[in-house]
Each structure stands twice: as C-alpha cells, then as structure tokens.
Amino acid sequence: MKKLALTDKLLFVINLLLATILLISYLGYYISPDSISVISFLSLSVPFLITLNLVFAVFWMLKLKRQFLLSTLVLIIGYQYITKFYSLSEKKVLLTNDVKIMSYNVRLFNLYNWIEGDSIEQNIYKFINNKAPDILCIQEFHLSTEFELNYPYEYVHISTDKNNYGHAIFSNFNIVNSGALNFPDSTNNAIFVDIVKNNDTIRVYNVHLESLKINPKEDNFTQENSEKFRIRVEKSFKKQTEQAVLIMQHQGKTPYKTIICGDFNNNAFSWVYRKLKSSKRDAFEIGGKGFGKTYDYFFPLRIDFILVDEKIDINNFKTYDINYSDHYPIMARLNF
C-alpha cells in the first residue's frame, strides 16, 4: 500500500470491500433465508460481484501490482460459482433418440401487450412448433382461442377460475400420472407428470417459484421506500424456501428419476437452487455455453433452469435469444 499512488490506494480499498462482500455472498448458497435473510440478498449480486472482482484482478495485473492477488484468490475460492455464471464450451452430442425438453415462461403469451406487436402470441407458438421439443414445460400459460400446440398428451393446470392461467406440460410420450402442488398463500405453484418412454418412467416437474417482485426498470430505490422493499423481498425469499421444501418432500415419495424445470425467480447462487439441485445436474453447466441468460435484463441473469437426474445423460443445452416474453426459452437434449 505504501508504494501505491493515492488514487490506487482508494481503488484498492474499494477492491477490498467488493472482494469481502463477494466472499460473504458465497454463503447464500448454503444458508437458508430463514436463518440469515441478508445473505440471500447478497447472493443475488454474485454475478455482478464476480464481474467487478475480475475487472479489478485484470486491472492490477496490467499495472504489475501484487494487489491482483486479492480478487484472484477470492475468485479461485468461488470457482464453482464462476462455472454457474459462465460456461466456456458447449457439449454438442446430437443423437436421433435424444429427448428434447424445453422450459419457457411465456408471460401469458403477451396477453396484456407488455411487448409491442400484434403477432407475439403467434410467434411463440410458431417458435415452439418449429423447435418441436418432446417435452414442453410452460409457466404462466394462458389458454389460446387461436393457436394450438401439436402434442398427443398434455397436462394443463389453471390456478383459479378467475384468471384462466397457470402452467402446462405437453409431451410426445404417454402421461400416466399428473398433479399439482399448490403453494400456500401464493399464486405460484408447481405441477408434475409421470411420462413413459419405452419401459422407463420419468417424473417431470414444472415449477414457478415466488417472484421477488424486483423490477429494476420501475422500482424507485430511495431511502424512503427501502425498508418496504426489504420486507417485501425478504417475505418472497422465505416463501421460495417453503416452496422448495414442499417440492423436495413431494419428489422424495416417487421411485422414479426426476427432472425439475421452470422459473425459479432466483439465481444459481441461492439456497433454493441448491436445494432443488440435490442429486441432480444443471443442464446448462454440462451442455451449455456462455452466460446462459434467461431473463430480459441488461446484465446476464439466469433464473430459469433444467435440473436433471444424475442417471440421465445431458447431451446439449441451448438458450434462445428471442424477445417474445420477459424470459428466454431454454432446451436440453437428454438421453434417458
């Protein structure tokens, strides 16, 4: 520090603060929001903190200063988090008997015209039919009077008679069982189906966890409303925790291999993600490439997932950059 210029000293203090916060935020993966909710807030910022620490590490390296060790060591400690944030290479094994499974939050097919354009709903249906996934999990599904998906089997669960929307699973394989897990005190829920391919039965969950109700484009982060915002988000974190536990308890009662798809409304650095990923692999980490951004935001946020039983091979994973919803569709190719 003595040999640093005053400006560099100030930058190193900022670097030290960001490195410390990143180190603490790693704990959000292991600590339930029910225990220490502030850690869950920090876990949301892990992608930003990784990026900033990487910038600092490169900055000090270019200046040939040993201060680069600070962020470098913190990034090495959290190497597993970096692989969740960015995947260097795509696994591309395309077999004729692969099972293609897609998850897509369609935001009611643009029912309330959030995106300008008269053909958004048509474009979504056209896109899905063109990609032709064997299993399709849709969150925020709304029954259409104009378009349809060409599948022999389906399970559609509408939340209430009033809103006429919910979630759906479509399948090219026979559905022998289905049901819903209605989360308490929430408009969100999860549905499941048991499908049979050849002589193998697989359970597929389509989940939509509680929204954190964060809208960076609209929220006014002033000191006056910061406490209300904190309480609101903290409440959502705790609901997500309850919902994840319910899903895992339900899953524990089935003898079949399972796949969990859906919109988690949280990232891959959260306790909820770790809970749902138990005994599974993240299809993006195995078969994807790049940031895997699934939410329409200026920074790459990945909050939609396909988590696959360890006994099922993951051959490929793709995120489709199409702006028909506030989410991007994701698809994995699996070998049962």
Stockholm file with secondary structure:
# STOCKHOLM 1.0

chainA/1-336         MKKLALTDKLLFVINLLLATILLISYLGYYISPDSISVISFLSLSVPFLITLNLVFAVFWMLKLKRQFLLSTLVLIIGYQYITKFYSLSEKKVLLTNDVKIMSYNVRLFNLYNWIEGDSIEQNIYKFINNKAPDILCIQEFHLSTEFELNYPYEYVHISTDKNNYGHAIFSNFNIVNSGALNFPDSTNNAIFVDIVKNNDTIRVYNVHLESLKINPKEDNFTQENSEKFRIRVEKSFKKQTEQAVLIMQHQGKTPYKTIICGDFNNNAFSWVYRKLKSSKRDAFEIGGKGFGKTYDYFFPLRIDFILVDEKIDINNFKTYDINYSDHYPIMARLNF
#=GR chainA/1-336 SS CTTSCHHHHHHHHHHHHHHHHHHHHGGGGTSCTTTCHHHHHHHHTHHHHHHHHHHHHHHHHHTTCTTHHHHHHHHHHTHHHHHHHCBSSCCCCCCTTCEEEEEEECHHHHTTCSSSCSCHHHHHHHHHHHHCCSEEEEEEEECCSSCCCCCSEEEEEESCTTTCEEEEEEESSEEEEEEEEECTTCSCEEEEEEEEETTEEEEEEEEECCCCCCCTTTCCCCTTTHHHHHHHHHHHHHHHHHHHHHHHHHHTTCCSEEEEEEECSSCTTSHHHHHHTTTEEEHHHHHCCBTCCCBCSSSCBCCEEEEEETTSEEEEEEECCCCSSSBCCEEEEEEC
#=GC SS_cons         CTTSCHHHHHHHHHHHHHHHHHHHHGGGGTSCTTTCHHHHHHHHTHHHHHHHHHHHHHHHHHTTCTTHHHHHHHHHHTHHHHHHHCBSSCCCCCCTTCEEEEEEECHHHHTTCSSSCSCHHHHHHHHHHHHCCSEEEEEEEECCSSCCCCCSEEEEEESCTTTCEEEEEEESSEEEEEEEEECTTCSCEEEEEEEEETTEEEEEEEEECCCCCCCTTTCCCCTTTHHHHHHHHHHHHHHHHHHHHHHHHHHTTCCSEEEEEEECSSCTTSHHHHHHTTTEEEHHHHHCCBTCCCBCSSSCBCCEEEEEETTSEEEEEEECCCCSSSBCCEEEEEEC
//
